[in-house]
């Protein structure tokens, strides 16, 4: 259990440092790491026609409540738009605006790639591949825990 404790504590530290240093990489663009994640999710080909707030929350693994404030701020800043889903009026579809696409492709991505290069300095392709493999395995196990939790306990 000591090794597990050390592993999870290091993951906690990495998450905090990702937020801190990642935000610093894009803050001059008026973005945070959360906004970076939303723009990245919306830039995927399968999200081009829009993605529901619920599906976006599931993809990002955040609560709808925390995502709704973020979406409001990003709409205010002109990076994204949301509109009622034509197929389900109770649902809202979120899309990236042209302004958001410009910020993402021309401004943010070059800075994000620089950030990745610095953060992954001295990682070999094998290191990256193994790290990704184990993180995906851990994520699957944690997803299983989340799926088994009573619905009143979600965060």
C-alpha positions, 0 to 999 in steps of 0.5 A: 500500500505504501507504493500505491500511496506514493503513486497516487500522491505523484498523480495528484502532484502531476495533476496540480502541476499540469493545471499550474504550468499548463495554465501558464503556457496559455494564460496570455491567450486568456485560456485556462487548462480547463478551457484548453481541454474543452477546445481540444475536445471540440476540435475532434472531427466527431465534434465538428457538428456539435456535442451535447453538454452531457457527452462533453462532460462524460468525455472530459470526465467532469460534472455537468455542473462544473462544465456549465460555468466553464461553457458560459465563460467560454461563450462570453469570450466568443470561443464556443457557442451552444444552442438547443439540439434540434433532435432533443430540445432538452439538450444543448449542443456545444460547438467551437466558433470561428474565433475559437477555432482561430485561437485554438489552431493559430494561437494555443496549439503552438504554445501547447506543443511547446509545453508538451516538448518541455514537460516531456523532455528526456522521455523516449518514445518507449517511455511515452508509450508505456506511460500512456498504456499504464495511465489508460489501464488505471483510468479504466479501473477508476472508470469501473469504480465510478460506474459502480458507485451509487449515483448520489455520490458522483462529483 
